[in-house]
Amino acid sequence: MKTSTKYTIKLNDEEMSMLRDLVRIGMRSKYYQEFMSKECDDIDEEDHQMNVTLAVSQFINLCPLNDIEDVMDKYIFEGVQ
């Protein structure tokens, strides 16, 4: 996983899956939903918002969901805010 720091993070499959699930939970949070839908007046702020949401989406796609996870998403994370 490439980061903008000088450090590299090495994860095994189990760690990657756990981190992906935590990010998926975070994407359901009220904070993330408000961040994504926030109207930005400043172009730099809008670029930051787009970069963050793109990074989250790309991270999730590094370890694709299986069919069961995809179907069960709305039930697994029900009530997450």
OpenMM code with the backbone's topology and positions (N, CA, C; nanometers):
from openmm import Vec3, app, unit

residues = "MET LYS THR SER THR LYS TYR THR ILE LYS LEU ASN ASP GLU GLU MET SER MET LEU ARG ASP LEU VAL ARG ILE GLY MET ARG SER LYS TYR TYR GLN GLU PHE MET SER LYS GLU CYS ASP ASP ILE ASP GLU GLU ASP HIS GLN MET ASN VAL THR LEU ALA VAL SER GLN PHE ILE ASN LEU CYS PRO LEU ASN ASP ILE GLU ASP VAL MET ASP LYS TYR ILE PHE GLU GLY VAL GLN".split()
positions = [
    Vec3(0.0853, -0.1168, 0.0000),
    Vec3(0.0000, 0.0000, 0.0000),
    Vec3(0.0899, 0.1231, 0.0000),
    Vec3(0.0760, 0.2067, -0.0985),
    Vec3(0.1570, 0.3279, -0.1099),
    Vec3(0.0906, 0.4405, -0.0307),
    Vec3(0.1702, 0.5109, 0.0438),
    Vec3(0.1196, 0.6249, 0.1202),
    Vec3(0.1980, 0.7488, 0.0807),
    Vec3(0.1514, 0.8625, 0.1264),
    Vec3(0.2228, 0.9861, 0.0945),
    Vec3(0.3348, 1.0123, 0.1940),
    Vec3(0.3595, 0.9187, 0.2834),
    Vec3(0.4697, 0.9321, 0.3778),
    Vec3(0.5870, 0.8495, 0.3277),
    Vec3(0.6952, 0.8528, 0.4010),
    Vec3(0.8126, 0.7749, 0.3605),
    Vec3(0.8035, 0.6303, 0.4081),
    Vec3(0.6926, 0.5942, 0.4736),
    Vec3(0.6767, 0.4596, 0.5292),
    Vec3(0.5890, 0.3733, 0.4395),
    Vec3(0.6148, 0.2456, 0.4407),
    Vec3(0.5347, 0.1482, 0.3686),
    Vec3(0.4689, 0.0575, 0.4712),
    Vec3(0.3438, 0.0296, 0.4496),
    Vec3(0.2698, -0.0570, 0.5404),
    Vec3(0.2517, -0.1920, 0.4720),
    Vec3(0.2949, -0.2977, 0.5377),
    Vec3(0.2791, -0.4317, 0.4831),
    Vec3(0.1751, -0.5051, 0.5661),
    Vec3(0.0716, -0.5542, 0.4989),
    Vec3(-0.0368, -0.6238, 0.5661),
    Vec3(-0.0557, -0.7609, 0.5040),
    Vec3(-0.0851, -0.8600, 0.5884),
    Vec3(-0.1215, -0.9902, 0.5334),
    Vec3(-0.2693, -0.9855, 0.4948),
    Vec3(-0.3218, -1.0927, 0.4359),
    Vec3(-0.4600, -1.0930, 0.3870),
    Vec3(-0.5615, -1.0688, 0.4982),
    Vec3(-0.5389, -1.1283, 0.6145),
    Vec3(-0.6314, -1.1126, 0.7261),
    Vec3(-0.6325, -0.9675, 0.7759),
    Vec3(-0.5148, -0.9078, 0.7872),
    Vec3(-0.5056, -0.7682, 0.8312),
    Vec3(-0.5701, -0.6740, 0.7285),
    Vec3(-0.5475, -0.7030, 0.6013),
    Vec3(-0.6058, -0.6210, 0.4953),
    Vec3(-0.7581, -0.6295, 0.4983),
    Vec3(-0.8098, -0.7476, 0.5185),
    Vec3(-0.9544, -0.7675, 0.5249),
    Vec3(-1.0146, -0.6930, 0.6442),
    Vec3(-0.9469, -0.7004, 0.7587),
    Vec3(-0.9951, -0.6317, 0.8790),
    Vec3(-0.9941, -0.4804, 0.8580),
    Vec3(-0.8870, -0.4276, 0.8014),
    Vec3(-0.8781, -0.2843, 0.7775),
    Vec3(-0.9828, -0.2396, 0.6755),
    Vec3(-1.0024, -0.3194, 0.5730),
    Vec3(-1.1058, -0.2879, 0.4727),
    Vec3(-1.2434, -0.2816, 0.5383),
    Vec3(-1.2737, -0.3778, 0.6271),
    Vec3(-1.4034, -0.3779, 0.6952),
    Vec3(-1.4192, -0.2564, 0.7853),
    Vec3(-1.3126, -0.2156, 0.8516),
    Vec3(-1.3185, -0.0955, 0.9353),
    Vec3(-1.3442, 0.0294, 0.8509),
    Vec3(-1.2822, 0.0354, 0.7344),
    Vec3(-1.3050, 0.1488, 0.6444),
    Vec3(-1.4489, 0.1460, 0.5947),
    Vec3(-1.5010, 0.0279, 0.5620),
    Vec3(-1.6403, 0.0163, 0.5177),
    Vec3(-1.7358, 0.0623, 0.6270),
    Vec3(-1.7056, 0.0282, 0.7524),
    Vec3(-1.7888, 0.0739, 0.8634),
    Vec3(-1.7827, 0.2264, 0.8715),
    Vec3(-1.6624, 0.2811, 0.8595),
    Vec3(-1.6451, 0.4258, 0.8640),
    Vec3(-1.7200, 0.4968, 0.7523),
    Vec3(-1.7303, 0.4334, 0.6358),
    Vec3(-1.8024, 0.4929, 0.5242),
    Vec3(-1.9517, 0.5030, 0.5539),
    Vec3(-2.0009, 0.4217, 0.6450),
    Vec3(-2.1421, 0.4267, 0.6846),
    Vec3(-2.1677, 0.5312, 0.7933),
    Vec3(-2.0619, 0.5869, 0.8486),
    Vec3(-2.0774, 0.6787, 0.9606),
    Vec3(-2.1403, 0.8106, 0.9172),
    Vec3(-2.2062, 0.8750, 1.0107),
    Vec3(-2.2674, 1.0052, 0.9866),
    Vec3(-2.1595, 1.1067, 0.9479),
    Vec3(-2.0442, 1.0995, 1.0135),
    Vec3(-1.9335, 1.1919, 0.9849),
    Vec3(-1.8918, 1.1829, 0.8376),
    Vec3(-1.8708, 1.0599, 0.7869),
    Vec3(-1.8254, 1.0427, 0.6491),
    Vec3(-1.9329, 1.0854, 0.5505),
    Vec3(-2.0574, 1.0508, 0.5795),
    Vec3(-2.1673, 1.0896, 0.4906),
    Vec3(-2.1790, 1.2416, 0.4804),
    Vec3(-2.1658, 1.3106, 0.5937),
    Vec3(-2.1705, 1.4568, 0.5930),
    Vec3(-2.0496, 1.5149, 0.5199),
    Vec3(-1.9323, 1.4543, 0.5387),
    Vec3(-1.8109, 1.5003, 0.4717),
    Vec3(-1.8263, 1.4906, 0.3198),
    Vec3(-1.8809, 1.3787, 0.2733),
    Vec3(-1.8977, 1.3573, 0.1290),
    Vec3(-2.0000, 1.4522, 0.0678),
    Vec3(-2.1048, 1.4843, 0.1414),
    Vec3(-2.2133, 1.5641, 0.0845),
    Vec3(-2.1994, 1.7140, 0.1132),
    Vec3(-2.0937, 1.7500, 0.1850),
    Vec3(-2.0735, 1.8903, 0.2211),
    Vec3(-2.0466, 1.9750, 0.0968),
    Vec3(-2.1149, 2.0871, 0.0892),
    Vec3(-2.0914, 2.1835, -0.0197),
    Vec3(-1.9646, 2.2624, 0.0119),
    Vec3(-1.8738, 2.2691, -0.0839),
    Vec3(-1.7469, 2.3383, -0.0635),
    Vec3(-1.7441, 2.4670, -0.1460),
    Vec3(-1.7052, 2.5764, -0.0815),
    Vec3(-1.6920, 2.7045, -0.1506),
    Vec3(-1.5513, 2.7248, -0.2049),
    Vec3(-1.4547, 2.6610, -0.1416),
    Vec3(-1.3141, 2.6771, -0.1756),
    Vec3(-1.2702, 2.5606, -0.2648),
    Vec3(-1.2023, 2.5911, -0.3744),
    Vec3(-1.1579, 2.4872, -0.4681),
    Vec3(-1.0587, 2.3913, -0.4030),
    Vec3(-0.9725, 2.4414, -0.3142),
    Vec3(-0.8761, 2.3547, -0.2461),
    Vec3(-0.9475, 2.2573, -0.1522),
    Vec3(-1.0486, 2.3074, -0.0849),
    Vec3(-1.1268, 2.2217, 0.0054),
    Vec3(-1.2023, 2.1153, -0.0746),
    Vec3(-1.2557, 2.1544, -0.1883),
    Vec3(-1.3271, 2.0588, -0.2743),
    Vec3(-1.2309, 1.9529, -0.3278),
    Vec3(-1.1099, 1.9942, -0.3676),
    Vec3(-1.0085, 1.8980, -0.4133),
    Vec3(-0.9727, 1.8002, -0.3028),
    Vec3(-0.9566, 1.8512, -0.1813),
    Vec3(-0.9251, 1.7651, -0.0661),
    Vec3(-1.0373, 1.6637, -0.0444),
    Vec3(-1.1604, 1.7117, -0.0481),
    Vec3(-1.2759, 1.6238, -0.0284),
    Vec3(-1.2786, 1.5143, -0.1357),
    Vec3(-1.2559, 1.5517, -0.2590),
    Vec3(-1.2569, 1.4538, -0.3684),
    Vec3(-1.1424, 1.3545, -0.3551),
    Vec3(-1.0239, 1.4023, -0.3169),
    Vec3(-0.9086, 1.3140, -0.3001),
    Vec3(-0.9307, 1.2130, -0.1890),
    Vec3(-0.9899, 1.2576, -0.0788),
    Vec3(-1.0160, 1.1676, 0.0338),
    Vec3(-1.1175, 1.0611, -0.0058),
    Vec3(-1.2271, 1.1014, -0.0678),
    Vec3(-1.3295, 1.0038, -0.1053),
    Vec3(-1.2769, 0.9073, -0.2112),
    Vec3(-1.1936, 0.9551, -0.3029),
    Vec3(-1.1331, 0.8677, -0.4029),
    Vec3(-1.0383, 0.7682, -0.3371),
    Vec3(-0.9578, 0.8154, -0.2422),
    Vec3(-0.8638, 0.7263, -0.1730),
    Vec3(-0.9381, 0.6165, -0.0974),
    Vec3(-1.0484, 0.6526, -0.0331),
    Vec3(-1.1276, 0.5534, 0.0407),
    Vec3(-1.1827, 0.4496, -0.0561),
    Vec3(-1.2385, 0.4946, -0.1665),
    Vec3(-1.2949, 0.4023, -0.2662),
    Vec3(-1.1878, 0.3101, -0.3241),
    Vec3(-1.0729, 0.3662, -0.3555),
    Vec3(-0.9651, 0.2847, -0.4116),
    Vec3(-0.9136, 0.1845, -0.3097),
    Vec3(-0.9060, 0.2239, -0.1831),
    Vec3(-0.8605, 0.1315, -0.0802),
    Vec3(-0.9553, 0.0127, -0.0688),
    Vec3(-1.0845, 0.0401, -0.0687),
    Vec3(-1.1836, -0.0671, -0.0596),
    Vec3(-1.1684, -0.1626, -0.1770),
    Vec3(-1.1371, -0.1100, -0.2939),
    Vec3(-1.1248, -0.1939, -0.4136),
    Vec3(-0.9950, -0.2737, -0.4191),
    Vec3(-0.8983, -0.2438, -0.3303),
    Vec3(-0.7749, -0.3239, -0.3264),
    Vec3(-0.8056, -0.4685, -0.2878),
    Vec3(-0.9057, -0.4853, -0.2063),
    Vec3(-0.9471, -0.6178, -0.1606),
    Vec3(-1.0971, -0.6255, -0.1868),
    Vec3(-1.1377, -0.6660, -0.3067),
    Vec3(-1.2783, -0.6586, -0.3460),
    Vec3(-1.3701, -0.7393, -0.2534),
    Vec3(-1.4928, -0.6911, -0.2431),
    Vec3(-1.5940, -0.7601, -0.1641),
    Vec3(-1.6376, -0.8864, -0.2373),
    Vec3(-1.6693, -0.9888, -0.1592),
    Vec3(-1.7283, -1.1056, -0.2246),
    Vec3(-1.8790, -1.0833, -0.2342),
    Vec3(-1.9483, -1.1682, -0.3063),
    Vec3(-2.0914, -1.1492, -0.3311),
    Vec3(-2.1733, -1.1451, -0.2027),
    Vec3(-2.1385, -1.2289, -0.1072),
    Vec3(-2.2130, -1.2339, 0.0188),
    Vec3(-2.1968, -1.1036, 0.0957),
    Vec3(-2.0729, -1.0526, 0.1038),
    Vec3(-2.0485, -0.9256, 0.1735),
    Vec3(-2.1263, -0.8120, 0.1083),
    Vec3(-2.1275, -0.8114, -0.0233),
    Vec3(-2.1960, -0.7062, -0.0970),
    Vec3(-2.3455, -0.7066, -0.0651),
    Vec3(-2.4072, -0.8236, -0.0644),
    Vec3(-2.5497, -0.8370, -0.0361),
    Vec3(-2.5803, -0.8039, 0.1095),
    Vec3(-2.4925, -0.8459, 0.2004),
    Vec3(-2.5190, -0.8321, 0.3434),
    Vec3(-2.4787, -0.6965, 0.4010),
    Vec3(-2.4147, -0.6106, 0.3234),
    Vec3(-2.3667, -0.4815, 0.3740),
    Vec3(-2.4717, -0.4049, 0.4529),
    Vec3(-2.5922, -0.3948, 0.3987),
    Vec3(-2.6933, -0.3130, 0.4655),
    Vec3(-2.7356, -0.3727, 0.5992),
    Vec3(-2.7193, -0.5046, 0.6180),
    Vec3(-2.7563, -0.5683, 0.7443),
    Vec3(-2.6399, -0.5713, 0.8436),
    Vec3(-2.5188, -0.5930, 0.7917),
    Vec3(-2.4013, -0.6032, 0.8774),
    Vec3(-2.3759, -0.4725, 0.9507),
    Vec3(-2.3901, -0.3615, 0.8813),
    Vec3(-2.3565, -0.2317, 0.9391),
    Vec3(-2.4799, -0.1516, 0.9794),
    Vec3(-2.5935, -0.2191, 0.9917),
    Vec3(-2.7168, -0.1504, 1.0312),
    Vec3(-2.6977, -0.0843, 1.1680),
    Vec3(-2.7341, 0.0401, 1.1765),
    Vec3(-2.7226, 0.1123, 1.3022),
    Vec3(-2.5909, 0.1845, 1.3217),
    Vec3(-2.4968, 0.1682, 1.2292),
    Vec3(-2.3687, 0.2383, 1.2405),
    Vec3(-2.3928, 0.3847, 1.2109),
    Vec3(-2.3489, 0.4705, 1.3023),
    Vec3(-2.3631, 0.6152, 1.2805),
    Vec3(-2.2405, 0.6850, 1.3210),
] * unit.nanometer
topology = app.Topology()
chain = topology.addChain("A")
for resn in residues:
    res = topology.addResidue(resn, chain)
    for name in ("N", "CA", "C"):
        topology.addAtom(name, app.Element.getBySymbol(name[0]), res)
